[in-house]
Amino acid sequence: MTEERLRRWRLLLGPEADQLGGLSDDDARRDSALTALYGGDGDGKRGAGLGASSPKLHRWLGDVRTYFPKSVVQVMQRDAVERLGLTKLLLEPELLSSVEPDVNLVGTLVSLSHAIPARTRETARAVVRQVVEEIERKLADRLIAAVTGAIDRSRRTRRPRMSDVDWSATIKANLRHYQPDQRTLVVESLIGSHRQSRSAALRDVILLVDQSGSMAESVVYSAVFGATLASLRAVDTRLIVFDTEVVDMTETLDDPVDLLFSTQLGGGTDINRAVAYAQQHIRRPADTVVVLISDLFEGGVAAELQRRVREMVASGVMVVVLLALSDSGKPAYDHELAAQLSAIGAPSFACTPDAFPDLLATALRREDVAAWAEQEGMAIGK
């Protein structure tokens, strides 16, 4: 066995495997950080080494950030909070400022928002804003480009005003009429776009977001995407969050951080009630996309929910069901209800944040979303 493999096994197995060899100073610090979280006190209890001491937690946070890559740090922090119940990690500003921010941490902070003491609130908001701005840097421009591109293509006309002619598309469409003798292109039809009215959006997008505890990561991404869409004049965006109650968050879309701290993660789920509310705000079905983001564990009336979705689809609304909007792997969801909704014209599948701009563009163009999802390797709910 090579020296490197022995080292890795020693770090994996912990102090009881000292017979595999000694550790360097750096590896000893790594081993200490792992042992503090995952055990090694001899009685089989995990995490006994962390305790509840603020100085000890602060040192541990510093060690894991120094000796492990960012992706591993985030997993260890999540384990410290979820498996050991160390909510104190998030309720003191000096500890919170040492944490590596990520989407899961934001979900935890939002779920604890009413318990966070006053002295920690500004630090918590700063952590949430850091993650929100990172998501915006990665995805906002892509979402804007995808949505505006989809709407521009869907508004193509063969009778544009001269100022609205797409000359590249026009030349390509008329190449068959080229006269080589005269070296002239005869243009039989112009291609361009309808100019957008300043007074009206071209599409309506309704995001219906389940805020039950299991959907925390999806809520974070939905808030950022909703705020980005709200900045586009071509799209009229409404964001609605729900558990057993329904709350319209559209007025807070200018600041996704305020929006997140206004949500109430946890509680039950009444999807039917949320869909009923959304129905009341559909003004022009053929120009409306409804994205329901939920694991479909319905606490309301599932048959009534199916009836409402069927009505929306029949009226011309494009309805898409996202079982999760996250990077956390295959989600748990109600397979039977997902299959039923897919069968009545509301394709149901999980979607990563990176794929969401293309998904929404496909829906806005009123193309086959189910076929797009299959092509992208996203299994339709069955």
Secondary structure, 3 states (H helix, E strand, C coil): CCHHHHHHHHHHHCHHHHHHCCCCHHHHHHHHHHHHHHCCCCCCCCCCCCCCCHHHHHHHHHHHHHHCCHHHHHHHHHHHHHCCCCCHHHHCHHHHCCCCCCHHHHHHHHHCCCCCCHHHHHHHHHHHHHHHHHHHHHHHHHHHHHHHHHHHHHCEECCCCHHHECHHHHHHHCHHHEECCCCEECCCCCCEECCCCCCCCCEEEEEEEECCHHHHHHHHHHHHHHHHHHCCCCEEEEEEEECCCEEECHHHCCCHHHHHHHCCCCCCCCHHHHHHHHHCCCCCHHHEEEEEECCCCCCCCHHHHHHHHHHHHHHCCEEEEEEEECCCCCCCCCHHHHHHHHHCCCCEEEECHHHHHHHHHHHHCCCCHHHHHHHCCCCCCC
